[in-house]
Amino acid sequence: MVSFLLSVTFACGLVIAVSHVINRRFVAPVYDAVANLLAFGCAIAASTLLGHWLPALLSAVAFLCWLVLARRTAMALRSRRPADV
């Protein structure tokens, strides 16, 4: 039952992450990217330690999506020009 509930939870997070990646105009705020990378990284570790491989795999794919989104955020921040003073 725990594995099923974790799978559903991480599958939902994966759907959200994939949707953000597909939406090329979406740029995640820095705090969102950092928080999701930390959350899914911990989810991978916890699921692996518990021996729940499907939730760990779902979390790993979501983690990779958030890496893409974090890169997109970093690129967007670098491309902005500083405000005229």
DSSP file with accessible surface (Angstrom, degrees, kcal/mol):
  #  RESIDUE AA STRUCTURE BP1 BP2  ACC     N-H-->O    O-->H-N    N-H-->O    O-->H-N    TCO  KAPPA ALPHA  PHI   PSI    X-CA   Y-CA   Z-CA
    1    1 A M     >        0   0  169      0, 0.0     4,-2.5     0, 0.0     5,-0.2   0.000 360.0 360.0 360.0 -40.5    0.0    0.0    0.0
    2    2 A V  H  >  +     0   0   85      1,-0.2     4,-2.7     2,-0.2     5,-0.2   0.928 360.0  50.2 -61.5 -44.5    2.8    2.4    0.8
    3    3 A S  H  > S+     0   0   40      1,-0.2     4,-2.5     2,-0.2    -1,-0.2   0.910 110.6  49.9 -61.9 -40.3    4.4    1.8   -2.6
    4    4 A F  H  > S+     0   0  131      2,-0.2     4,-2.5     1,-0.2    -2,-0.2   0.941 112.0  46.9 -63.5 -47.2    1.1    2.4   -4.3
    5    5 A L  H  X S+     0   0   95     -4,-2.5     4,-2.4     1,-0.2    -2,-0.2   0.905 113.5  48.5 -63.9 -40.8    0.5    5.7   -2.5
    6    6 A L  H  X S+     0   0   40     -4,-2.7     4,-2.8    -5,-0.2     5,-0.3   0.911 110.3  52.6 -64.3 -40.2    4.1    6.9   -3.1
    7    7 A S  H  X S+     0   0   14     -4,-2.5     4,-2.3    -5,-0.2    -2,-0.2   0.919 110.6  46.6 -61.8 -43.8    3.7    5.9   -6.8
    8    8 A V  H  X S+     0   0   66     -4,-2.5     4,-2.2     2,-0.2    -1,-0.2   0.939 113.4  49.5 -64.3 -44.8    0.5    8.0   -7.1
    9    9 A T  H  X S+     0   0   86     -4,-2.4     4,-1.8     1,-0.2    -2,-0.2   0.943 116.1  40.8 -59.6 -48.9    2.1   10.9   -5.3
   10   10 A F  H  X S+     0   0   27     -4,-2.8     4,-2.3     1,-0.2    -1,-0.2   0.812 110.3  58.3 -75.9 -27.1    5.2   10.9   -7.5
   11   11 A A  H  X S+     0   0   36     -4,-2.3     4,-2.5    -5,-0.3    -1,-0.2   0.910 106.5  49.6 -66.0 -39.1    3.3   10.3  -10.7
   12   12 A C  H  X S+     0   0   74     -4,-2.2     4,-2.1     2,-0.2    -2,-0.2   0.926 111.5  48.1 -63.5 -44.8    1.3   13.4  -10.0
   13   13 A G  H  X S+     0   0   16     -4,-1.8     4,-2.4     1,-0.2    -2,-0.2   0.879 110.6  52.5 -62.4 -35.5    4.5   15.4   -9.5
   14   14 A L  H  X S+     0   0   28     -4,-2.3     4,-3.0     2,-0.2     5,-0.3   0.919 106.5  52.0 -67.5 -42.1    5.9   13.9  -12.6
   15   15 A V  H  X S+     0   0   92     -4,-2.5     4,-2.4     1,-0.2    -2,-0.2   0.926 111.6  47.6 -60.1 -43.2    2.9   15.0  -14.7
   16   16 A I  H  X S+     0   0   91     -4,-2.1     4,-2.1     2,-0.2    -2,-0.2   0.942 113.3  47.5 -63.0 -46.7    3.3   18.5  -13.4
   17   17 A A  H  X S+     0   0    0     -4,-2.4     4,-2.1     2,-0.2    -2,-0.2   0.928 113.0  47.6 -63.2 -44.6    7.1   18.5  -14.1
   18   18 A V  H  X S+     0   0   56     -4,-3.0     4,-2.8     1,-0.2     5,-0.2   0.916 109.9  53.9 -64.2 -39.4    6.6   17.1  -17.6
   19   19 A S  H  X S+     0   0   63     -4,-2.4     4,-2.0    -5,-0.3    -1,-0.2   0.907 108.9  48.8 -61.5 -40.4    3.9   19.7  -18.3
   20   20 A H  H  < S+     0   0   45     -4,-2.1     6,-0.3     2,-0.2    -1,-0.2   0.887 111.3  49.5 -66.5 -39.2    6.2   22.5  -17.3
   21   21 A V  H  < S+     0   0   35     -4,-2.1    -2,-0.2     1,-0.2    -1,-0.2   0.921 110.3  50.2 -66.2 -42.6    9.0   21.1  -19.6
   22   22 A I  H  < S+     0   0  125     -4,-2.8     2,-1.6     1,-0.2    -2,-0.2   0.889  96.6  74.0 -63.5 -38.0    6.6   20.8  -22.5
   23   23 A N  S >< S-     0   0   70     -4,-2.0     3,-2.2    -5,-0.2    -1,-0.2  -0.591  70.6-171.2 -76.9  88.7    5.4   24.4  -22.0
   24   24 A R  T 3  S+     0   0  199     -2,-1.6    -1,-0.2     1,-0.3    -2,-0.1   0.698  79.1  60.3 -59.9 -21.7    8.6   26.0  -23.4
   25   25 A R  T 3  S+     0   0  222     -3,-0.1     2,-0.4     2,-0.0    -1,-0.3   0.638  81.7 103.9 -81.0 -13.2    7.5   29.5  -22.2
   26   26 A F    <   -     0   0   48     -3,-2.2     2,-0.5    -6,-0.3    46,-0.0  -0.547  47.3-176.9 -75.3 126.4    7.3   28.4  -18.5
   27   27 A V        -     0   0   59     -2,-0.4    43,-0.1    46,-0.0     3,-0.1  -0.986  21.0-136.9-121.7 118.4   10.3   29.6  -16.4
   28   28 A A        -     0   0    1     -2,-0.5     2,-0.0    41,-0.3    -2,-0.0  -0.465  22.4-109.7 -73.8 141.7   10.2   28.3  -12.9
   29   29 A P     >  -     0   0   51      0, 0.0     4,-2.2     0, 0.0     3,-0.3  -0.380  32.3-112.7 -62.0 152.6   11.0   30.7  -10.1
   30   30 A V  H  > S+     0   0   77      1,-0.2     4,-2.6     2,-0.2     5,-0.3   0.917 117.1  52.2 -56.5 -45.4   14.4   29.9   -8.5
   31   31 A Y  H  > S+     0   0  177      1,-0.2     4,-2.5     2,-0.2    -1,-0.2   0.868 108.9  51.4 -61.9 -34.6   12.8   28.9   -5.2
   32   32 A D  H  > S+     0   0   43     -3,-0.3     4,-2.4     2,-0.2     5,-0.2   0.932 111.2  46.3 -68.3 -45.1   10.4   26.5   -7.0
   33   33 A A  H  X S+     0   0    5     -4,-2.2     4,-2.4     2,-0.2     5,-0.2   0.940 115.7  45.7 -62.8 -46.4   13.2   24.8   -8.9
   34   34 A V  H  X S+     0   0   89     -4,-2.6     4,-2.5    -5,-0.2     5,-0.2   0.938 113.8  48.6 -64.2 -45.7   15.4   24.5   -5.8
   35   35 A A  H  X S+     0   0   53     -4,-2.5     4,-2.8    -5,-0.3    -1,-0.2   0.911 113.8  46.0 -63.4 -42.3   12.5   23.2   -3.6
   36   36 A N  H  X S+     0   0   37     -4,-2.4     4,-2.8     2,-0.2     5,-0.3   0.883 111.2  51.8 -71.0 -37.2   11.4   20.6   -6.2
   37   37 A L  H  X S+     0   0   36     -4,-2.4     4,-2.1    -5,-0.2    -2,-0.2   0.939 114.1  44.5 -61.4 -43.9   15.0   19.4   -6.8
   38   38 A L  H  X S+     0   0  119     -4,-2.5     4,-2.5    -5,-0.2     5,-0.2   0.943 115.0  48.3 -65.1 -45.1   15.4   18.9   -3.1
   39   39 A A  H  X S+     0   0   57     -4,-2.8     4,-2.2     1,-0.2    -2,-0.2   0.935 115.9  41.7 -63.6 -47.5   12.0   17.3   -2.6
   40   40 A F  H  X S+     0   0   15     -4,-2.8     4,-2.3     2,-0.2    -1,-0.2   0.842 112.2  55.5 -73.5 -29.9   12.4   14.8   -5.5
   41   41 A G  H  X S+     0   0   28     -4,-2.1     4,-2.1    -5,-0.3    -2,-0.2   0.940 111.3  44.4 -63.3 -43.8   16.0   14.1   -4.6
   42   42 A C  H  X S+     0   0   75     -4,-2.5     4,-3.0     1,-0.2     5,-0.2   0.877 111.0  54.8 -66.8 -36.3   14.9   13.2   -1.1
   43   43 A A  H  X S+     0   0   11     -4,-2.2     4,-2.6    -5,-0.2     5,-0.3   0.896 107.3  50.3 -64.3 -39.6   12.0   11.1   -2.5
   44   44 A I  H  X S+     0   0   44     -4,-2.3     4,-2.4     2,-0.2     5,-0.2   0.949 113.6  45.2 -60.9 -48.8   14.5    9.2   -4.7
   45   45 A A  H  X S+     0   0   51     -4,-2.1     4,-2.6     2,-0.2    -2,-0.2   0.938 115.5  45.8 -62.3 -47.4   16.6    8.4   -1.6
   46   46 A A  H  X S+     0   0   49     -4,-3.0     4,-2.0     1,-0.2     6,-0.2   0.928 114.2  47.6 -64.0 -45.3   13.7    7.5    0.7
   47   47 A S  H  X>S+     0   0    1     -4,-2.6     5,-2.8    -5,-0.2     4,-0.6   0.897 112.8  49.3 -63.7 -40.0   12.0    5.3   -1.9
   48   48 A T  H ><5S+     0   0   57     -4,-2.4     3,-1.1    -5,-0.3    -2,-0.2   0.930 110.2  50.2 -64.9 -44.3   15.3    3.5   -2.7
   49   49 A L  H 3<5S+     0   0  154     -4,-2.6    -1,-0.2     1,-0.3    -2,-0.2   0.846 111.9  48.6 -63.1 -32.5   16.0    2.9    1.0
   50   50 A L  H 3<5S-     0   0  108     -4,-2.0    -1,-0.3    -5,-0.2    -2,-0.2   0.544 115.1-117.8 -82.6  -8.2   12.5    1.5    1.4
   51   51 A G  T <<5 +     0   0   34     -3,-1.1     2,-1.0    -4,-0.6    -3,-0.2   0.721  67.7 141.4  79.0  20.7   13.0   -0.7   -1.6
   52   52 A H     >< +     0   0   41     -5,-2.8     4,-1.6    -6,-0.2    -1,-0.2  -0.777  22.7 175.4 -97.4  92.8   10.1    0.9   -3.5
   53   53 A W  H  >  +     0   0  172     -2,-1.0     4,-2.5     2,-0.2    -1,-0.2   0.852  69.7  54.7 -75.9 -35.9   11.6    1.0   -7.0
   54   54 A L  H  > S+     0   0   98      2,-0.2     4,-2.8     1,-0.2     5,-0.2   0.958 110.8  45.1 -65.4 -48.6    8.6    2.4   -9.0
   55   55 A P  H  > S+     0   0    0      0, 0.0     4,-2.5     0, 0.0    -1,-0.2   0.901 113.1  52.5 -60.5 -36.0    8.3    5.5   -6.8
   56   56 A A  H  X S+     0   0    8     -4,-1.6     4,-2.2     2,-0.2    -2,-0.2   0.917 110.6  47.2 -64.1 -41.2   12.0    5.9   -7.0
   57   57 A L  H  X S+     0   0  105     -4,-2.5     4,-2.3     2,-0.2     5,-0.2   0.927 112.1  49.0 -66.3 -44.9   12.0    5.7  -10.8
   58   58 A L  H  X S+     0   0   31     -4,-2.8     4,-2.2     1,-0.2    -2,-0.2   0.913 112.7  48.8 -60.5 -41.8    9.1    8.2  -11.0
   59   59 A S  H  X S+     0   0    0     -4,-2.5     4,-2.6    -5,-0.2    -1,-0.2   0.881 108.3  54.1 -65.4 -37.8   10.9   10.6   -8.7
   60   60 A A  H  X S+     0   0   33     -4,-2.2     4,-2.2     2,-0.2    -2,-0.2   0.908 109.0  47.5 -65.1 -40.4   14.1   10.3  -10.7
   61   61 A V  H  X S+     0   0   58     -4,-2.3     4,-2.2     2,-0.2    -2,-0.2   0.925 112.8  48.8 -67.3 -41.3   12.3   11.2  -13.9
   62   62 A A  H  X S+     0   0    0     -4,-2.2     4,-2.4     2,-0.2    -2,-0.2   0.907 109.0  54.1 -63.2 -38.8   10.7   14.2  -12.2
   63   63 A F  H  X S+     0   0   59     -4,-2.6     4,-1.8     1,-0.2    -2,-0.2   0.928 107.8  49.8 -60.5 -43.7   14.1   15.2  -10.8
   64   64 A L  H  X S+     0   0  105     -4,-2.2     4,-1.9     2,-0.2    -1,-0.2   0.897 108.9  52.4 -63.3 -39.8   15.5   15.2  -14.4
   65   65 A C  H  X S+     0   0   18     -4,-2.2     4,-2.4     1,-0.2    -1,-0.2   0.922 108.6  50.3 -60.9 -42.2   12.6   17.3  -15.5
   66   66 A W  H  X S+     0   0    4     -4,-2.4     4,-2.7     1,-0.2    -1,-0.2   0.815 104.8  57.4 -69.6 -27.0   13.3   19.8  -12.8
   67   67 A L  H  X S+     0   0   80     -4,-1.8     4,-2.3     2,-0.2    -1,-0.2   0.923 107.8  47.9 -63.9 -42.4   17.0   19.9  -13.8
   68   68 A V  H  X S+     0   0   73     -4,-1.9     4,-2.4     2,-0.2    -2,-0.2   0.933 113.7  47.2 -61.0 -44.5   15.8   21.0  -17.2
   69   69 A L  H  X S+     0   0    0     -4,-2.4     4,-2.5     1,-0.2   -41,-0.3   0.886 109.7  52.5 -66.8 -37.1   13.6   23.6  -15.7
   70   70 A A  H  X S+     0   0   27     -4,-2.7     4,-2.6     2,-0.2    -1,-0.2   0.906 110.0  49.2 -64.9 -39.5   16.4   24.8  -13.4
   71   71 A R  H  X S+     0   0  164     -4,-2.3     4,-2.7     2,-0.2    -2,-0.2   0.925 110.2  50.9 -63.8 -43.6   18.6   25.2  -16.4
   72   72 A R  H  X S+     0   0   38     -4,-2.4     4,-2.3     1,-0.2    -2,-0.2   0.908 111.0  49.0 -60.3 -41.0   15.8   27.1  -18.2
   73   73 A T  H  X S+     0   0    8     -4,-2.5     4,-2.5     2,-0.2    -2,-0.2   0.935 111.2  48.9 -63.6 -46.0   15.5   29.4  -15.2
   74   74 A A  H  X S+     0   0   35     -4,-2.6     4,-2.2     1,-0.2    -2,-0.2   0.915 111.8  49.2 -61.6 -42.0   19.2   30.0  -15.0
   75   75 A M  H  X S+     0   0   86     -4,-2.7     4,-1.7     1,-0.2    -1,-0.2   0.897 110.8  50.5 -65.0 -39.6   19.4   30.8  -18.7
   76   76 A A  H  X S+     0   0   21     -4,-2.3     4,-0.9    -5,-0.2    -2,-0.2   0.906 110.4  49.4 -65.6 -39.9   16.4   33.2  -18.4
   77   77 A L  H  < S+     0   0   81     -4,-2.5     3,-0.4     1,-0.2    -1,-0.2   0.888 111.0  49.9 -67.4 -36.9   18.1   35.0  -15.4
   78   78 A R  H  < S+     0   0  193     -4,-2.2    -1,-0.2     1,-0.2    -2,-0.2   0.816 107.0  55.0 -69.3 -31.3   21.4   35.4  -17.4
   79   79 A S  H  < S+     0   0   92     -4,-1.7    -1,-0.2    -5,-0.2     2,-0.2   0.673  86.5  98.7 -78.9 -16.2   19.6   36.8  -20.4
   80   80 A R  S  < S-     0   0  168     -4,-0.9     3,-0.0    -3,-0.4    -3,-0.0  -0.485  71.7-132.2 -72.5 140.3   17.9   39.6  -18.5
   81   81 A R        -     0   0  229     -2,-0.2     3,-0.1     1,-0.1    -2,-0.1  -0.677  28.2-102.8 -89.9 145.5   19.6   42.9  -18.6
   82   82 A P        -     0   0  116      0, 0.0    -1,-0.1     0, 0.0     3,-0.1  -0.343  46.3 -95.6 -65.2 149.7   20.2   44.9  -15.4
   83   83 A A        -     0   0   88      1,-0.1     2,-0.3    -3,-0.0    -3,-0.0  -0.343  41.7-105.2 -65.1 142.1   17.7   47.7  -14.8
   84   84 A D              0   0  166     -3,-0.1    -1,-0.1     1,-0.0    -3,-0.0  -0.532 360.0 360.0 -67.9 133.1   18.9   51.1  -15.9
   85   85 A V              0   0  192     -2,-0.3    -1,-0.0    -3,-0.1     0, 0.0  -0.780 360.0 360.0-108.5 360.0   19.8   53.2  -12.9
